[in-house]
Amino acid sequence: MKFHTVFVIFRKELLDMLRDKRTLIAMLGIPIVLYPALFIFGSQAAMMERDRVAQAPSRVAIVADQADILEDWLHGEQSVALRYPGDPEAELAAGRIQAVVVLEGDLQQDLEEGRAAQITILYDATDTASQEAVKRLLEAFNAREADLLKTRLEDAGIPADFVNPLEVSRENVAPSTRTTQVVLGMLMPPLMIVMLGIGAFYPAIDLTAGEKERGTFETLLSTPTSSYEILSGKFLTVFILALLTGLTNLGSMVATFAFQLAQLQGDMGVFELRLPISSVVVVILALLPLAFFISAVMMSIAVLARSFREAQSLLTPFLLILLFPSGYAAVPSVHLTTSMQFVPIANFALLFKDLMTSQVDPQSIVMVLLSTTVYACIALYVAARIFRREDVVLSEDRGLPLTLRRSFFRPRAEPTPGIALFIFTLCLLLLFYVGTYAQSELAVWGIVVTQWGLFLLPTLLVLWYVRVDLRNALSLRLPPAGVWLATLVIAVGWATLSLQFSVWQQKILPFPEDLAKQMEELIGLGNQPFWFLILVLALSPAICEEVVFRGAVLSGLRRHLPWWALFLCVGIAFGVAHISIHRMILTALSGILLTYLVWRSRSIFPGMLTHFLINTTGIVLQSEHVPESIQPFVDRTLKEEQGFPWWLIALAAIVCTAGILLMERFRPHREAT
Amino acid sequence: MNQENPIDRDMAPMIRAEGLRKEFSGPKGEPVVAVKNATFSVSAGEIFGLLGPNGAGKTTLLRMLATIIQPTAGQCWIAGHPASQAPEQARRQVGFLSGNTKLYGRLKAREMLLYFGRLYGMRDDAIARRTEELAESLDMKPFMERRCDTLSTGQTQKVSIARVLLHDPPVLILDEPTLGLDIMTSTAILDFILDAKQRQHSIIFSTHYMTEAELLCDRVGLMYSGEIMAMDTKQRLYEETMTDNLHDVFLAFVHRQAALPA
């Protein structure tokens, strides 16, 4: 891909879009004009209405046999004007009076005999003036009630405090900035997300379906540019415009809000706009993958349409769909939980909300950024795939849906990076939404379900469906004997080193006690025989996880990345799949070594064997099957976290290196396979 | 601009098609054959005319040559570059104009040419020089600073022709270049095609206007129902059908085709 060409396309598309009124309205018109207009004129109108209601006296009717007493009470109230209509309730319904006071029973007698008189106020809750009338009447009656109570207590010779045994008062201790942050945290994410969507909306349509409709796509395709360069240039434009729209909106909202606060401060004094700079940085960082994701999804939808209008009707539902997860995040009791970190859109909204009101765990921030980026890459991959189809890009009279028929996929020796990414994401999502539930409900059987049902089965199904040669993709080849020997040596060395790494990690990033307890309970399930634990916790992951990571993911990436990037990517993906940040580092390191073994031996079996031996070592050391002679050593070095002696660490490193040298000596060459 | 041309223009055909076939999916997913087994070549300095009724497959064939779409079977070479394997190199050698290659309405004529020049990897000063030459020869100067969506049909077609010639490609693929134009603009464009032939460009173009084909073409291919029924010089086609114009040649071949058993 030529970046100069991408830049030429991007520059032209940006110029083209900035000459389009619709883009300018979405990007500048709405934020710069609409917000101030809505906020300022809206609040001005509300204040004018409030003043009008406050200055006019409330028209009130009285329905009572002894109306004169009530009239006496209310005559002193300047804000209440008494009226005497024939049908007070009809007048109230018509809005000509604002409240009706209904007195039941004999007021004079009730008061004299020390009973409570029954007074009911009829009002119209939909009318602001009526609400104001009720407020004024309640204030007047409450004042009268206090006088009457005081008289009664004096008559009975009871001190006034007798009826107030508790003096309860309340005081708001929340800092003034916090109130503002709560309000911003709830209101801003949905607005921001929708604004990103609106920012991407017209450019995504105009640069795909619009271009198709205007007949300029073919002109562009006749030039020496690849579909990836065209897509990248166009995507970059949509992304930048979406981001600019989002940021313009953010700036305008904050400015308008700050202006409003400055006006309100005298009245209320509880709002103050001050955000920690770190939160602002994280929000802007999270906006990038979010804008990336929304732009890519919108482009892949828009390119399917044959005309501007059809694209609008396809994209409008998506714009509305964006509202649901962001609206859900605005519910006060909802926060960023582990599972919510992986729900696109909602994760950003919740992260924003939580950042405004509380400290957010760095792991959560990383997960939100990471998952949104992964979704964005998938969306872009889909867009690129659609873009390469001439029947879609050049269709003039009909839009074609993205075909997912199996016959559409051509047989291939290994998965594409997109398929590998899809399998990884699928397994990760299944693990989160089904695996964690299955493990909490079914204990050790939940792990069986996760490994075989959520890792192995979906991977094999996807590879089969997209017509990938399983034998080649999963490296199902028996390696030569020398490779087996090298694998065993490496496994012994690495099993020892990884135990030492876990001790070091425990000192830097201690494993949470409750999680450790859960793990111990799982591994030490007394009801299960030892061999069963080995099958479930060592053999199953060795087969299933290797098929996913060293099979599908590795084969999908191996021709597209240099070796070091390949090891890092597959290793990190393996680490991420272990969910917890406490397990991620160590598993990622093991993942890198396992990737090396499979890549070098061109066979998945050395990976499986090493994975099995590492897991088995862990299970044995946690179990009661450790020989008595070495039990004190294990307790001291691992359980009490003193670590291995240096000579043992050095020996393990030498063994590991020797194993790698052996592997380099015996590895099969390309011709041999 | 044409440094990548790996062959000598005088030695080998600039356009070579072998067994080109294109199938599309019909409304029910059934294959519809738009072009069947098209085999021909065009040399440098030659104008090859493609004649046929609407739906004959001319545009599809030209789109395959321009590497806009991929053939279902067969192969073509543009200035020696295999179009399927090296589409970008092939496109560098081609100027393609069809009814579907429109202009960007919000760009000015000059901006349009600058953009396409850059996409062809030309330097800005070379683009500016070439733009001035083309604006002069195509009489485009009065509207170079106007947005393309404000241009008349004739002006639009002139900008399109300038876009096609900007990078001075050795191969021109023109699909009905004079369709809907007034006689003055048509004449200007036909003159340009003849001038390109003089400068040893290989030109393949389709048209409904038999007089244009008679005026311009060295050889003619007659397409009907996706097949090239006949292909030869005009003179030989006249002799074979015992006629003296392409209109009658075409009808003779269509009748001959219809008489063949299915």
Interface residues (C-beta under 8 A of the other chain):
Chain A: T5 V8 I9 K12 L15 D16 R19 D20 R214 G215 T216 E218 T219 L220 L221 S222 T223 P224 T225 S226 E390 D391 L394 E396
Chain B: F24 S25 R63 A66 I68 I69 Q70 E88 Q89 R91 R92 V94 F96 S98 G99 N100 T101 K102 L103 Y104 G105 R106 L107 E111 Y115 F116 R118 L119 Y120 G121 R163
